[in-house]
Amino acid sequence: MSEDWKTQLSALNERAAFNRWAGIRVVAAQAGEVEIEMPWRGEAGQYSGFLHAALVSGLIDTVCGYAAFTVAGMVLASHVSVNFMAPAVGRSFVARGVVTRAGRRQIFTRADLFAVNDEGARKLVATGETLLMRAEA
């Protein structure tokens, strides 16, 4: 597998209709670690104007899946756990995912999600963990 993870993940990201709709882009990638970003979109908000929990969870799931991809190829999530720590309000959102353990069948990952304000300051708004499995060809 090539070491140009950002290029590979950006191509994979473009194939996902949801990711294109949300405006998700791959910011950085290396073996076992990935960062993605999504701009704020009004239609992504919930009734109080915060980023909807479904998108918070989606960002955590996506970044963890991408981190796992860099060590295992195509994967599928079998478990996702998200901790909502603060209202997700910002001009954009940055998620960082890392592989904590990659076994033969299962890959364990964790992620942090930050809201980025107009000045560029980041605030941790959610954390998460996923358990992924290698996709069968």
N, C-alpha and C positions, 0 to 999 in steps of 0.2 A: 504494500500500500504506500502510495506517495506521501511524502512529508509535508506537502503543501495543503495543509488542512483547511485553511481559510478558503481557498479556491474550491476545494471539494465540497465543503459545507455550504458555501454560497450557492453552488449549483444545485445541491440537494434542497436548500431552502427555497429556491425559485420554483421548484417542482410542487411545493405545497401551497395549494390555493389559500388556505387559512393564513399562512405566514405572509403571503403576498398581500392579502386583504388587510392584515394588521400592520403591515409595514415593517416587519421584523427583518433585521439584517445582521449578518455575522460581522462582528467588529474585530475579533482576534481569536486565533485558534492555534493550539499546539497540542502535542500528544497528552491526552488526559485532562485538558483544560480549555474551556471555550467561553467567550463573552459575546452576548448578543444585545441588540438595542431595538427598542420600539418607540416611535414617537407617540405622544398623546393624540388621541382621536376622540372627539366628542361622542361618537357612537359606541365607543368602548367603555363609557362610563355607566355607573349604576345610578340609582335614584338620588344619592347624596352628592354626586359629581366625582366620586372616586373611581379609579380604575376597577372594573368589575372583577370579582373574585375568580370568575372563569378565565379571564385573561391573565391574572396573576398566576394561577395554576398552570395555564398554558405556557407561559414564559418559563416557569420552573421546569415543566416537563420537557419543553423544547431544548433548553440549554443543557439539561442533564442528558437527554438523548444524543445531542451533538457531541458532548464530552465522551460519552460511551462509544460513539461511532469511531472516534479517533484511536481507540484501542481494540475495538471488536468488530468494526464494520456495521452492517445494518442490524438494528436492535428494535425490540418492542418493549414498551413499559408493562410491567406486571403489577407494580405498586407505586403510587405517588402519594406523598405526605407533604402538606403545606402548612406552615405556621404563619399566620397573618399577624404582624407585629405593630403596624401603624397604617393609617389610611394611605393608600397609594395615590398621591397627588403630585403631579410634576409635569414638566414639558416633555419629558421622555422617561423611559424606564430601561435600566441596564441590568441584565442578569448574568451572573458568573457561575459556571458549573464546573465541578471537578470530579474526577473518578477517585473514589476512596479505596476501592478494591475491585479488581477485575479477575474473576474466576473463569473456569472453562465454560460454564453455562450462564452464570449470573454476573452482572456488573452493578456495583453499588456506587451511587453518586450523591453529591449534595450540591446545593445552590443557594446563592444569596440574590435577592432582587432589591435594587435601589431605585428610588424616585430621584430624578435629576431636576433641580429647580432652574429658574431663569438665569441664575448666576453660575450654574454648573456644579453647584454643591450636591453631593449625593447623600441620601438618607435611606438607611436600611428599612424596608417595609415588609419584607417576607423572607423566610428561609424555607428550604424544602429538601427532601430526600427522595430518591427514586431507586427502585430495583428494576433493572432491565434484564432481558434475556436476548441472546443472540437469535436473530431471525433465521428461520429455516429457509433455504433456497428453494 
